[in-house]
Amino acid sequence: MYRSLSMYPKSADAALVDEIVQRSAAVFRQSSGFRSCTTSVDALMGPGAKSGEVGRLVFVDFDTLEDALGALQSEDFEDVRTASEQLSPTHYLFECRDV
């Protein structure tokens, strides 16, 4: 399984981040190999949250790397990606497995 992690800065407009998350989820749900899309709710907690830099986490899971890249590079996602990038998020894409 491949997971996309997007970390949106706390300084980003919360309503705009929410809109981008909703639009992203709508596109990804239509993509081949889509498994799930989840997001953090309310304030982040724990040692990593002390700096206050990150305000929202978004996780999207796909069956294969090809599925993930296909969704993230699709024309349907292009406008959402452009809007998202203006908020300066940090993105990761990685393979994961149950332990």
N, C-alpha and C positions, 0 to 999 in steps of 0.2 A: 504494500500500500504506500502511496505517496501523499505527503501532507504539505500543504501550503500554509505558512504562518505569516500573517501580516500584523505588524505592530504600529498602531497609529499614535502619534504624539499627543500628549495631554493638551498641548497648545492648539490643536486642530479643533475647529468648530464641531461640537458634538452632534448637532443636527445634520451637518453635512457628512460626517463620518457614518452616521446611521443610514442616511440615504444611499451612500456608496455601498455599505454592507448589504442592504436590501437589494440593490440593483445587481451586485455581484452574485448574490445567492440565486437570484432569478435566472441569470445566465448560466451559472454552473449547474443548476438542477436540470437543465436541458442538455448538458454535456455527457458524452459517452464516458462511462466509468465513474461517474459521480457517486460518492458514498454519503457524505454528510457535510454540513456547514454549521459551525457553532461559533459563538462569540462570547466574550466576557460580558458580565453584567455588573453594573455599579463599579465602585472603586477597586483597583487591583490591590492585593495584599501580599505580604511577605517581604523578605529582605530585598528582593529585586525591585520592589515597588517604592522603596524609600526615596529614591532620587526624584520620583514624580515625573519622569520623562515620558512614560508610556501611559496612555489613557484607555486604549482599547486593543484587545487581541481578537483576531479572527482566524479560525482554523477551517481549512477545506480539505477533505480527503477524497482521493481518487484511486481507482484500482491499479493503474500502471503509470509509469513516467510519461508514456505517450499520451494517455488520457489527460494528465495534468497539464502538460505542455500544450496540448491541443486546445484545452479550455482557456488557459492563460494567454495564448497567442491568437485566439479566435477573433474574427472581425466583430462578432457580437459583443465581445468584451472590450473592444478598443476604446470606446467612449468612456466606459467606466474606469478603465486603466488610466486614461489621461486625466480624468477628474481626481482619481485616487492619488496619482503621483504629485499633484499640486499640493497635497497635504504632507508630503515628505515622510511617508511611512517607511518602515524597514520590512523587507520581505525575505522569507526563506522558503526553499522547496527542498524536501528531504524524504528519503525512504524511511519507513518505520515499520515495526513489527511488534507483536505481543511478546511479552517476556514472562 
